[in-house]
């Protein structure tokens, strides 16, 4: 079940038109700069530090964030990643979604010892349990329980990990 908070749009245009009503331009500009630098950093410790203190993500110990990994630019502070987790190349973690009729935000919680493979997309408001594995290219649209392998679009649990 996704945990999303709905925000009303202030006018008749689509919700993305009003993005500055939801979040400060300067916050987004700062986040964009730090995240853009972090995406190319090969130094895992420096990348963790930049994302923790530069944009406010909650990142556990020994987390490995792969090259080109893309956290949400508008609300990265809603992302929590547990200890010893690996997030692969070009994976995306979103904490917001624009819709024509409104705007939604939701925290993303990724447990301990999780593997998120390359090019996976994690949508707003989901939780991934400890020890889970997300397959390459998967789109996580709902909570994933601990200790399972989830693959596909949308991601579905295919087996329990021994």
N, C-alpha and C positions, 0 to 999 in steps of 0.2 A: 504494500500500500504506500503510495507516495504521499508525503507530508508537504502540502503546498499551501501557501498563503496567497489569497487573491487580492489584487490591488486594482482599484477602479481607474479607468483612464479619465483624464480631466476634460476631454473634448470629443468631437465626432470622428477625428482621424484614427487610424489604427494605433495600437498601444506603443509600438516602437517609435512612432513620431514624437512621443512625449518622454523619451528615456531620461532626459534631464530633470523631469519632475520626480523621478524615482531615486536618482542618485546624482551626486555632485559631479560636474564636469571635471573638476580638479582631482577628485578621487579617482575617476576613471582614467584620466591622463596619467596619474602617478602609477596606478595599477598596470596600465598598458606598458609603460616604460619598464617597470620592474619585471613583469611577466615576459616581455620581449627579450630582455637580457637573459633571464632565467632559462628560457627555452633553449638557448644555445650553449649554456654553461656546461662543460663536461665535468665540473667539480661538484660532486654530490653534496658535500658539506656546505659549500657556499650557496648552492641552489636552495637547500633546505633553509638556510639562514635568511636568504633573500625573500623566500615565500613566507616564512614565519613572521619576520619583523618588517618586511617591506609592504606586504599586502594583507597580513593578518590571518593566514591559514593556520590551522592547528595541525601540526605535523609531529608524529612520534619519533622515537629514536630509531636510528639505522634505516630510515625510509630511503628508498632509491627512486628518484624521479627521472625517467628516461628523457633522452634528447627529444625536443619538440613537444613534450607533454604540455597540454594547454589547460590551465585552470580557468574558471570563470573570471572575466575581467570586471564585471559589475559588482559582484558580491563574493569575492574569494574567501572572505572571513566566514562564510557558511560551510566551508569545506573542512572536514576533520579526517585525518589519515592516521591509523594506528601504527604501532611499532613494527619494524621489520617488514614493511609492505613494499612491494615493487610495482611501480606504474610504468608501463612500457612506452616505447617510442610512439609519439604522435597521439597518445590517448587524450581524450577531452573529458573534463569534468565540469558540468554546468550546474548552476544554482538558480538560474532564472529561465523563464520562457516567455517570449512575447507571443500573444495571440491577437487576432484582429479585434476581438471584443474586450480584452483585458490583459493583464500582466500578472504572472505568478512567480513566487520565489519559494525555495525550499532548501533546507540543509541537506548536505550529502555526508554521510558517515561511512567511512571505509574502515573495517576492522583491522586487527593485527594479522600479520603473516598472510596477507592477501596478495595474489598475483593478478594484476590487470594487464592483459597482453596488448600488443601494438594495435593502434587504430581503434581501440574500444571507445565507446561514448557512454558516459554515465549521466543520466538525466537528473534534473532537480528533484529533491525530496526523497531520494532512495537511500537505503542502508544496505551495505554489503557485509555479511557476517565474517567473523574470524576464520581464517584458513580457507576462504573461498578462492576459486580461480575463475577468471573471466576470460573467455577465448578471444583470439584476435578478431577485430572487426565487429565484435558484439555491440549491441545497443541495449543498455540496461534501463528498462522502463519501469521496473518494480523491484521490491526488496529481494535480495538474494540471501538465503539462509547460510549459516556457517558450514564450512567443510564440504562444499559441493563444487562441481564444475558446471558453469553456465556458458552456453554458446549461442550464437545466432542473432537474427534480427527479427523480432525482439529476442533478447537473451532468455533462454529457457534452461532449466536445470536438466542435465543429461545423466549425471551420475554423482554418487557420493564418493568423496575422496577418502581412500583408506589411510 
